[in-house]
Amino acid sequence: MLDFDLAALYEVETRIFNQTVKRNVESFPEDFMFQLTRDEWQKMSSQFVITYSGNDKNQQSKSFRKYRSKSYLPFAFTKHGVTMQASVLKSPKREK
């Protein structure tokens, strides 16, 4: 899963989500998490289908930019990384 998807799941900002990873980087070896390359991110993001309500075509692009610009490379988490992140992240969603 990508960092912004997990951040949305836990109802925190992506920046906050990634800060917890950086504070606990020793808990995230390469087989738990990795950063996408620019080429991987460009190919992947070109495949995204973004849904939106209403007739405003600009809403579609605003929605995409809300998650991540193409210039900032996201982190991808394996199932072990997702589990580890759940143990280190403090969020109202996790505490429920």
C-alpha positions in Angstrom: 0.0 0.0 0.0 1.1 3.5 -0.6 1.8 6.0 2.2 -1.1 8.3 1.3 -3.6 5.4 1.2 -2.5 4.2 4.7 -2.7 7.8 6.0 -6.2 8.1 4.7 -7.1 4.8 6.3 -5.9 6.0 9.7 -7.3 9.5 9.1 -4.0 11.4 9.4 -2.1 13.6 7.0 0.4 11.8 4.8 3.1 14.1 6.2 2.3 13.0 9.8 2.2 9.4 8.7 5.6 9.7 7.1 7.0 11.4 10.1 6.2 8.4 12.2 8.1 6.2 9.8 11.2 8.5 9.9 11.1 8.5 13.7 10.9 4.7 13.7 13.0 4.0 10.6 14.9 1.1 12.4 11.5 -0.7 12.4 11.1 -0.5 8.6 13.8 -2.6 6.8 13.8 -2.8 3.0 11.4 -5.8 3.0 8.8 -3.7 5.0 9.0 -0.4 3.0 10.6 1.2 0.0 10.3 4.5 -1.9 9.1 4.3 -5.4 11.4 5.5 -8.2 10.4 8.5 -10.3 9.7 6.2 -13.2 7.6 3.8 -11.1 5.6 6.7 -9.7 4.9 8.3 -13.1 3.8 5.0 -14.5 1.6 4.1 -11.5 0.1 7.6 -11.2 -0.9 7.6 -14.9 -3.0 4.6 -14.2 -5.0 6.2 -11.3 -8.7 6.6 -11.9 -10.1 9.3 -9.6 -13.8 9.5 -9.0 -15.5 12.7 -8.1 -19.0 14.0 -7.7 -20.5 16.8 -9.7 -19.7 18.2 -13.1 -16.6 20.2 -12.2 -13.8 18.6 -14.2 -11.2 20.6 -12.2 -12.4 18.8 -9.1 -10.7 15.6 -10.5 -7.3 17.2 -10.7 -7.7 18.9 -7.3 -8.5 15.6 -5.7 -5.4 14.0 -7.2 -3.1 16.8 -6.1 -4.5 16.5 -2.6 -2.9 13.1 -2.3 0.5 13.5 -3.9 2.2 15.5 -6.6 4.1 13.5 -9.2 7.3 15.2 -8.1 7.2 13.8 -4.5 7.9 10.1 -4.5 5.6 8.0 -2.2 6.6 5.2 0.1 5.2 1.7 -0.5 4.6 -0.7 2.3 4.5 -4.5 2.2 2.1 -6.4 4.4 4.8 -6.5 7.1 5.3 -2.8 6.8 1.6 -2.1 7.1 1.5 -4.2 10.3 4.6 -2.4 11.7 3.1 1.0 10.9 -0.1 0.1 12.7 2.0 -0.6 15.8 3.9 2.7 15.8 1.3 5.2 14.5 -0.7 7.1 17.1 -4.0 8.3 15.6 -7.6 8.6 16.7 -8.6 5.9 14.1 -6.1 3.4 15.4 -7.0 4.0 19.0 -10.7 3.1 18.4 
